[in-house]
Amino acid sequence: MISNELQLEPWRARLRAHGRVQIPGFLQEDAALRLHQCLRDEVPWETAQRTDALLADGQAHGAAPGTPEDAALLEAACLRARAGFEFYFDRYRMIDARRDGVDPQLVLHVVVDFLNSPEFLDFARQLTGDPAIRMVSAIGVRYRPGHFLRAHNDRVGNEDRAFAYVMNLSREWLPDWGGLLHFLDPAERRVVDTFTPLWNTLSLFRVPQPHEVSLVAPWAGSPRYSITGWFRRG
C-alpha cells in the first residue's frame, strides 16, 4: 500500500529536526484512488462534535449529514467555538467498525489491518525513531463547508499518543478552500507552519503540538477527505 518510491531517510531527518513532516506520494496511486472512492461514495458518515457539548433541549449529539438537524448542530458548535476548543466534522470510526464487524464491505477494514500489521508498525518505528510504538488508531474524516477543528495539542490522559498522522485523500485541493492544518506557537498565539491537504500526502507530527484545522470555505469544490489517528505506545 505504501509507495515503492518512498525514500524514508530524508523525511525521517526532517521529522527529527522539526517535529513534523508532510510526505508526498505516500501511498501507491491505485490504493490512494480506491480509498478516495470509498470515502467519497461508500462510507456511512456520522457527524462528530464534543461529547460534553451543552445542547439545546431536544438536540441529539449527532445528526445525519446534510439534514436540518445537522445544520442546527453546526451553528451551535460555531457559537460555542467563540469560547474555546470545539470541532465539527463528519467521521467514520474505523477501529470500532473493524472490531464489531460493521460494514464489512468497506475497504477501510483492510486499512485498519494494514496500519496495525507488523510491517507497518516497523515502518512507523523506523520513520519516527520511536521503538515503543505498538498500535495505530484510525478514523475516516470528512470536512464539508463550515466544518472546523479549533486549536488543541492531541494530549489525552488515558492514551500514550506519540505521533499524530493524517493521510490526505482530497483531490485537487486549493489552499483558499480552507481545511488547512495550522501549527501554532503556544506562547505567541501565531501560525508557525501550515500543511495544505494535498493529494496523497502523509502529514505526521509529534504529540503534543498545538495545531488546528481551519474552517472549510463555503466555496470549497469538494469535501476534505482523510484517514487520521495516532501512532500510540499503548
Backbone torsions as a table, in degrees:
resi	resn	phi	psi	omega
1	MET	NA	-39.1	175.9
2	ILE	-72.1	143.0	-178.9
3	SER	-58.3	136.6	175.9
4	ASN	-71.5	-13.1	-178.6
5	GLU	-88.5	-6.0	-173.3
6	LEU	-68.9	126.1	174.4
7	GLN	-100.4	114.4	-169.6
8	LEU	-72.2	-43.0	-166.6
9	GLU	-62.6	-42.5	179.6
10	PRO	-59.9	-38.4	-178.4
11	TRP	-75.5	-36.3	175.5
12	ARG	-61.4	-42.6	180.0
13	ALA	-64.6	-41.0	-179.9
14	ARG	-67.1	-40.9	178.0
15	LEU	-62.4	-42.6	179.5
16	ARG	-63.2	-37.6	-176.4
17	ALA	-77.5	-36.9	-170.5
18	HIS	-115.5	-12.1	-178.9
19	GLY	80.4	2.7	179.0
20	ARG	-160.1	153.6	-178.4
21	VAL	-158.3	149.4	171.3
22	GLN	-122.5	120.3	-172.9
23	ILE	-104.1	118.2	179.2
24	PRO	-79.6	157.6	176.4
25	GLY	56.2	42.9	-171.5
26	PHE	-70.1	-45.6	-178.5
27	LEU	-98.2	158.4	167.9
28	GLN	-59.1	140.4	-171.8
29	GLU	-58.6	-41.9	179.5
30	ASP	-61.8	-39.1	178.7
31	ALA	-66.6	-43.1	179.1
32	ALA	-62.2	-42.8	179.4
33	LEU	-63.6	-40.2	179.7
34	ARG	-66.6	-40.2	178.5
35	LEU	-67.3	-40.0	175.6
36	HIS	-58.6	-44.9	179.3
37	GLN	-61.3	-42.6	179.5
38	CYS	-62.1	-47.6	-179.5
39	LEU	-65.4	-36.1	-178.0
40	ARG	-74.5	-40.4	-165.9
41	ASP	-116.8	-18.8	-166.0
42	GLU	-119.0	-23.6	-172.8
43	VAL	-76.0	131.7	172.8
44	PRO	-83.4	90.0	-172.5
45	TRP	-69.9	152.9	168.2
46	GLU	-128.0	153.3	176.5
47	THR	-79.8	149.5	-178.3
48	ALA	-130.3	134.6	172.7
49	GLN	-150.4	179.4	-179.6
50	ARG	-60.2	132.8	-179.4
51	THR	-69.7	-20.5	178.8
52	ASP	-97.3	13.4	-179.5
53	ALA	-64.1	136.3	176.7
54	LEU	-83.9	116.1	-173.9
55	LEU	-107.8	159.0	175.5
56	ALA	-69.0	158.6	178.2
57	ASP	-55.3	131.2	178.1
58	GLY	89.3	-11.6	178.8
59	GLN	-83.5	140.4	174.4
60	ALA	-93.8	170.1	179.9
61	HIS	-82.5	-2.1	176.2
62	GLY	-153.4	164.0	-179.4
63	ALA	-151.8	160.6	175.1
64	ALA	-67.0	128.8	-179.6
65	PRO	-56.2	136.3	177.5
66	GLY	88.8	0.9	-179.6
67	THR	-92.4	165.1	174.0
68	PRO	-58.7	-33.9	178.1
69	GLU	-64.6	-38.9	176.2
70	ASP	-61.7	-46.4	-180.0
71	ALA	-61.4	-39.2	-180.0
72	ALA	-68.3	-39.1	178.1
73	LEU	-66.1	-40.2	177.6
74	LEU	-63.2	-43.5	179.0
75	GLU	-60.7	-41.9	179.3
76	ALA	-66.8	-38.5	178.7
77	ALA	-64.7	-38.4	178.0
78	CYS	-63.9	-38.9	177.8
79	LEU	-65.8	-42.8	178.4
80	ARG	-65.5	-31.3	-176.3
81	ALA	-64.0	-18.8	176.5
82	ARG	-63.1	-23.3	-174.1
83	ALA	-100.0	-9.1	-178.7
84	GLY	158.3	-153.1	-172.3
85	PHE	-65.5	127.2	174.2
86	GLU	-151.9	163.5	171.6
87	PHE	-152.6	157.5	174.2
88	TYR	-156.7	120.3	177.8
89	PHE	-163.2	179.0	175.6
90	ASP	-98.0	146.3	-178.6
91	ARG	-142.2	162.0	169.0
92	TYR	-135.2	118.8	-173.9
93	ARG	-82.1	94.0	-170.4
94	MET	-67.3	-41.6	-178.7
95	ILE	-64.7	-46.2	179.3
96	ASP	-62.1	-43.6	-178.6
97	ALA	-64.1	-40.9	178.3
98	ARG	-65.2	-43.0	-179.3
99	ARG	-64.0	-40.3	-173.9
100	ASP	-92.2	-2.4	179.8
101	GLY	71.3	27.2	-179.1
102	VAL	-84.3	142.2	177.3
103	ASP	50.3	57.3	-173.3
104	PRO	-63.3	-16.7	-179.2
105	GLN	-76.4	-13.2	-174.7
106	LEU	-75.2	135.5	176.9
107	VAL	-67.2	-14.6	178.6
108	LEU	-61.5	-27.5	176.2
109	HIS	-63.9	-37.4	176.8
110	VAL	-63.0	-37.5	179.8
111	VAL	-63.7	-43.6	178.6
112	VAL	-58.4	-45.5	179.8
113	ASP	-64.5	-40.7	179.6
114	PHE	-63.1	-46.1	-177.3
115	LEU	-63.8	-25.2	-179.1
116	ASN	-107.9	16.0	175.7
117	SER	-77.4	154.6	177.0
118	PRO	-56.1	-35.3	-177.9
119	GLU	-66.4	-45.2	-179.0
120	PHE	-72.2	-38.8	178.9
121	LEU	-61.8	-37.6	175.7
122	ASP	-65.4	-40.3	175.7
123	PHE	-59.7	-45.3	-179.1
124	ALA	-61.5	-40.5	179.2
125	ARG	-66.2	-40.1	178.7
126	GLN	-67.3	-43.2	-178.4
127	LEU	-64.1	-43.9	-174.9
128	THR	-88.4	-20.7	-173.5
129	GLY	75.9	15.0	-178.5
130	ASP	-109.5	103.6	-177.7
131	PRO	-73.6	-8.0	-175.5
132	ALA	-88.9	-3.1	-179.2
133	ILE	-63.4	129.5	-174.1
134	ARG	-121.9	-21.3	-178.4
135	MET	-157.2	164.4	178.0
136	VAL	-129.5	124.3	174.7
137	SER	-88.6	163.5	-176.6
138	ALA	-159.1	136.5	167.2
139	ILE	-135.9	147.0	168.8
140	GLY	-82.6	139.7	-176.5
141	VAL	-132.8	137.4	174.3
142	ARG	-131.0	122.0	173.7
143	TYR	-102.5	119.3	172.5
144	ARG	-98.0	169.0	177.9
145	PRO	-50.6	133.3	-178.0
146	GLY	92.3	-11.2	-179.9
147	HIS	-79.8	155.1	-172.8
148	PHE	-163.0	167.4	172.9
149	LEU	-144.4	109.3	-176.6
150	ARG	-74.2	170.1	-171.0
151	ALA	-60.6	137.4	178.2
152	HIS	-162.4	178.6	-177.5
153	ASN	-125.8	5.7	176.2
154	ASP	71.1	4.3	178.6
155	ARG	-79.7	126.4	177.6
156	VAL	-130.5	133.1	-171.3
157	GLY	-59.2	-36.3	-173.4
158	ASN	-97.6	9.1	177.8
159	GLU	-130.6	134.7	177.5
160	ASP	-93.9	82.2	-179.0
161	ARG	-85.5	118.9	-179.2
162	ALA	-90.2	-46.0	-178.8
163	PHE	-141.6	144.0	171.0
164	ALA	-98.9	147.9	179.1
165	TYR	-137.3	155.4	173.9
166	VAL	-139.6	116.8	169.0
167	MET	-88.4	109.7	-176.3
168	ASN	-83.8	124.2	-173.2
169	LEU	-130.0	32.5	173.5
170	SER	-100.1	131.5	-178.4
171	ARG	-90.3	136.5	172.6
172	GLU	56.8	39.8	178.4
173	TRP	-71.2	138.0	178.7
174	LEU	-107.4	141.8	-177.0
175	PRO	-57.8	-35.0	-177.2
176	ASP	-80.3	6.1	169.6
177	TRP	-81.1	-6.4	-176.8
178	GLY	80.1	-155.2	-178.1
179	GLY	64.4	26.9	-177.5
180	LEU	-86.6	140.2	175.9
181	LEU	-87.0	105.1	-179.1
182	HIS	-98.3	134.6	171.1
183	PHE	-103.0	138.6	-167.5
184	LEU	-118.5	146.7	169.3
185	ASP	-84.5	115.0	-174.9
186	PRO	-65.6	-26.9	-178.1
187	ALA	-83.1	-41.8	-172.7
188	GLU	-98.2	-4.1	177.2
189	ARG	55.5	49.5	179.2
190	ARG	-138.3	159.8	176.5
191	VAL	-78.6	128.5	-179.9
192	VAL	-110.8	-14.5	178.4
193	ASP	-162.5	154.3	-179.2
194	THR	-142.0	133.3	171.8
195	PHE	-110.6	118.5	170.9
196	THR	-77.2	138.6	-177.5
197	PRO	-75.2	67.2	-177.4
198	LEU	-70.1	151.4	-176.5
199	TRP	-54.2	130.6	172.5
200	ASN	54.7	45.1	171.9
201	THR	-112.2	153.3	171.9
202	LEU	-109.4	116.8	171.4
203	SER	-94.3	128.0	-175.3
204	LEU	-137.9	133.1	-179.9
205	PHE	-152.2	151.0	-178.0
206	ARG	-70.3	143.0	175.8
207	VAL	-105.2	137.2	1.2
208	PRO	-86.3	150.3	179.1
209	GLN	-161.2	119.7	-177.7
210	PRO	-62.6	132.6	-179.7
211	HIS	-159.1	168.8	178.8
212	GLU	-154.4	161.6	169.8
213	VAL	-112.2	120.1	-174.5
214	SER	-70.6	156.8	-178.4
215	LEU	-55.3	132.6	174.9
216	VAL	-78.0	129.5	-173.1
217	ALA	-71.3	152.7	178.6
218	PRO	-65.3	-19.6	-179.9
219	TRP	-94.9	6.6	178.8
220	ALA	-56.5	135.6	-173.1
221	GLY	-77.9	-12.2	179.1
222	SER	-164.0	166.2	173.9
223	PRO	-67.8	160.1	175.5
224	ARG	-95.3	114.4	-176.5
225	TYR	-105.9	144.2	175.0
226	SER	-162.0	164.2	164.2
227	ILE	-116.2	127.5	-172.3
228	THR	-139.2	160.8	179.2
229	GLY	169.9	-150.4	-175.0
230	TRP	-138.9	144.5	164.3
231	PHE	-83.0	119.2	-172.4
232	ARG	-116.0	147.1	175.2
233	ARG	-86.8	-13.6	-179.2
234	GLY	179.0	NA	NA
